[in-house]
Amino acid sequence: MIPTPTGGTGVVLPVRSFARGKARLAGRLDAPTRRELSERMAERVRVAAEGRPVVVVTDDPEVEAWARDRGAGLIADPGDLDGAARAGLSWCRGRGLTRGVVAHADLPLARSLSAVDHDGHRPVAVLVPCHRDDGTTVVSVPTGADFGFSYGPGSFRRHCAAARRAGLAVRVVRDASLGFDVDVDADLDRLLRVAAPA
């Protein structure tokens, strides 16, 4: 049973699938390795939530079981990342939380979400651009904001504009641990370099 806190921050973790994740790395990693990598990255982000309520957005039975085993909330995947973010923010609002943090599940260096959780209910959107300065790996907004999620290529600029349309100030957090996501071979190479023993 998920507690119902008053105030505070919830974390939204959209996870389409472990088994079908990271298909663009299929030339480098076989299916079991991609599945393991996807789960390990999602677990890293979940742990980075540091006790904040977490809701996992998915329709995948394996991911559902993983989320239940960790005491996370569950909501059905509406079919796209924008919809998943909106559904997760609504989940947070329905539990009396004042802020929702939507975090990608493929952040292998994530350690803490504290950098995006300073603003409480204040009208501020906190955005973490990806290491390519194109996508948005983490979005933190008040749960009552009419914020238009707009993921995909170029989402960082669109999210800045969406925040302003919603009457929110924008705080950009350039954080190497939260901004690094793994999508393509070059990202995997970088991850292997970072993870290699000195």
C-alpha positions as CSV (number, residue, x, y, z in Angstrom):
1,M,0.0,0.0,0.0
2,I,1.4,3.4,-1.0
3,P,1.4,6.0,1.7
4,T,-0.5,9.3,1.1
5,P,1.8,12.1,2.2
6,T,0.8,15.7,2.3
7,G,3.3,18.0,0.5
8,G,6.6,16.7,-0.7
9,T,7.8,15.4,-4.1
10,G,6.8,12.3,-6.0
11,V,9.0,10.6,-8.7
12,V,7.5,9.4,-12.0
13,L,9.5,6.7,-13.7
14,P,8.2,5.7,-17.1
15,V,9.5,2.2,-18.1
16,R,8.1,0.7,-21.3
17,S,9.9,-2.6,-21.0
18,F,13.2,-4.1,-19.8
19,A,13.2,-6.9,-22.4
20,R,12.5,-4.6,-25.4
21,G,14.5,-1.6,-24.2
22,K,17.6,-0.2,-25.8
23,A,16.9,-1.7,-29.3
24,R,19.3,0.8,-30.9
25,L,22.1,-1.0,-29.1
26,A,21.3,-4.3,-30.7
27,G,24.4,-4.2,-32.8
28,R,26.5,-4.1,-29.7
29,L,24.6,-6.0,-27.0
30,D,22.5,-9.1,-27.2
31,A,18.9,-9.2,-25.9
32,P,19.7,-10.6,-22.4
33,T,22.5,-7.9,-21.9
34,R,20.2,-5.1,-23.1
35,R,17.5,-6.3,-20.7
36,E,19.9,-6.4,-17.8
37,L,21.3,-3.0,-18.6
38,S,17.7,-1.5,-18.8
39,E,16.8,-3.0,-15.4
40,R,20.0,-1.9,-13.8
41,M,19.6,1.7,-15.0
42,A,15.9,1.9,-13.9
43,E,17.0,0.6,-10.5
44,R,19.7,3.2,-10.3
45,V,17.1,6.0,-10.9
46,R,14.6,4.4,-8.4
47,V,17.3,4.4,-5.7
48,A,18.2,8.0,-6.5
49,A,14.6,8.9,-5.5
50,E,15.9,8.4,-1.9
51,G,12.6,7.6,-0.1
52,R,10.4,9.8,-2.2
53,P,7.2,8.1,-3.4
54,V,7.8,6.5,-6.8
55,V,5.2,5.6,-9.4
56,V,6.2,3.4,-12.4
57,V,4.3,3.9,-15.6
58,T,4.2,0.7,-17.6
59,D,2.1,-2.0,-19.1
60,D,4.9,-4.6,-19.1
61,P,4.3,-7.5,-16.6
62,E,7.9,-7.9,-15.8
63,V,8.3,-4.2,-15.0
64,E,5.1,-4.3,-13.0
65,A,6.5,-7.1,-10.8
66,W,9.8,-5.2,-10.4
67,A,7.9,-2.1,-9.3
68,R,5.7,-4.0,-6.8
69,D,8.7,-5.8,-5.3
70,R,10.1,-2.3,-4.5
71,G,6.9,-0.8,-3.1
72,A,6.4,1.6,-6.0
73,G,3.1,2.7,-7.3
74,L,1.9,1.6,-10.7
75,I,-0.2,3.2,-13.4
76,A,-0.9,2.0,-16.9
77,D,1.2,3.3,-19.7
78,P,-1.0,5.5,-21.9
79,G,1.2,4.7,-24.9
80,D,3.7,7.6,-25.2
81,L,6.2,9.3,-23.0
82,D,4.2,12.6,-22.9
83,G,1.1,10.8,-21.7
84,A,3.1,8.8,-19.2
85,A,4.5,12.0,-17.7
86,R,1.1,13.6,-17.5
87,A,-0.4,10.5,-15.9
88,G,2.5,10.4,-13.4
89,L,2.1,14.0,-12.5
90,S,-1.7,13.4,-11.9
91,W,-0.8,10.5,-9.7
92,C,1.4,12.8,-7.6
93,R,-1.2,15.5,-7.4
94,G,-3.8,12.9,-6.3
95,R,-1.7,12.0,-3.4
96,G,-1.3,15.5,-2.1
97,L,2.3,15.9,-3.4
98,T,3.3,19.4,-4.4
99,R,5.9,18.6,-6.9
100,G,6.5,15.8,-9.4
101,V,9.8,14.8,-10.9
102,V,9.7,12.9,-14.2
103,A,12.9,11.0,-14.7
104,H,14.0,8.9,-17.6
105,A,14.8,5.3,-16.6
106,D,18.1,5.1,-18.5
107,L,20.3,7.3,-16.3
108,P,23.1,4.9,-15.3
109,L,25.1,7.5,-13.3
110,A,22.1,8.9,-11.3
111,R,22.9,9.2,-7.6
112,S,20.4,11.7,-6.2
113,L,17.4,13.7,-7.4
114,S,18.0,16.3,-4.7
115,A,19.3,18.9,-7.3
116,V,15.8,19.1,-8.8
117,D,13.8,19.1,-5.6
118,H,14.5,22.5,-4.0
119,D,11.5,24.4,-5.2
120,G,8.5,22.7,-3.5
121,H,5.2,24.3,-4.7
122,R,6.9,27.4,-6.1
123,P,6.1,28.2,-9.8
124,V,9.4,26.9,-11.1
125,A,10.1,24.2,-13.7
126,V,13.5,22.5,-13.2
127,L,14.9,21.0,-16.4
128,V,17.9,18.8,-16.8
129,P,19.1,18.7,-20.4
130,C,20.7,15.5,-21.7
131,H,24.5,15.4,-22.3
132,R,23.8,16.3,-26.0
133,D,21.9,19.4,-24.9
134,D,18.9,18.3,-26.9
135,G,16.6,16.0,-24.9
136,T,15.3,16.4,-21.3
137,T,16.3,13.6,-18.9
138,V,14.6,15.0,-15.8
139,V,11.6,17.5,-15.5
140,S,10.5,18.7,-12.1
141,V,7.3,20.8,-11.9
142,P,4.6,21.7,-9.4
143,T,1.9,19.1,-9.6
144,G,-0.8,21.8,-10.1
145,A,1.0,23.3,-13.2
146,D,-0.5,23.1,-16.6
147,F,2.8,22.0,-18.1
148,G,2.8,20.6,-21.6
149,F,5.3,17.7,-21.8
150,S,6.9,17.4,-25.2
151,Y,9.5,14.6,-25.4
152,G,11.5,13.6,-28.4
153,P,14.4,15.3,-30.3
154,G,14.7,19.0,-29.3
155,S,12.6,18.5,-26.2
156,F,14.8,20.7,-23.9
157,R,14.0,23.8,-25.9
158,R,10.3,22.9,-26.1
159,H,10.1,22.2,-22.4
160,C,11.6,25.6,-21.6
161,A,9.0,27.2,-23.8
162,A,6.2,25.1,-22.2
163,A,7.3,26.2,-18.8
164,R,7.0,29.8,-19.7
165,R,3.6,29.3,-21.3
166,A,2.5,27.7,-18.0
167,G,3.6,30.7,-16.1
168,L,6.6,29.0,-14.6
169,A,10.1,30.3,-14.1
170,V,12.8,28.0,-15.6
171,R,15.8,26.6,-13.6
172,V,18.2,24.6,-15.7
173,V,20.3,22.1,-13.9
174,R,23.3,20.8,-15.9
175,D,24.2,17.7,-13.9
176,A,26.5,15.1,-15.4
177,S,24.9,12.3,-13.4
178,L,21.3,13.2,-14.2
179,G,21.9,14.4,-17.8
180,F,23.7,11.3,-19.1
181,D,21.3,8.8,-20.8
182,V,22.2,5.8,-22.8
183,D,20.6,5.7,-26.3
184,V,23.2,5.0,-28.9
185,D,26.6,3.3,-29.3
186,A,28.5,6.4,-28.4
187,D,26.7,6.6,-25.1
188,L,27.5,3.0,-24.4
189,D,31.2,3.7,-25.1
190,R,31.2,6.6,-22.7
191,L,29.5,4.5,-20.0
192,L,32.0,1.8,-20.4
193,R,34.8,4.3,-20.1
194,V,33.3,5.8,-16.9
195,A,32.7,2.4,-15.4
196,A,36.2,1.1,-16.2
197,P,38.5,0.7,-13.2
198,A,41.2,3.3,-13.0
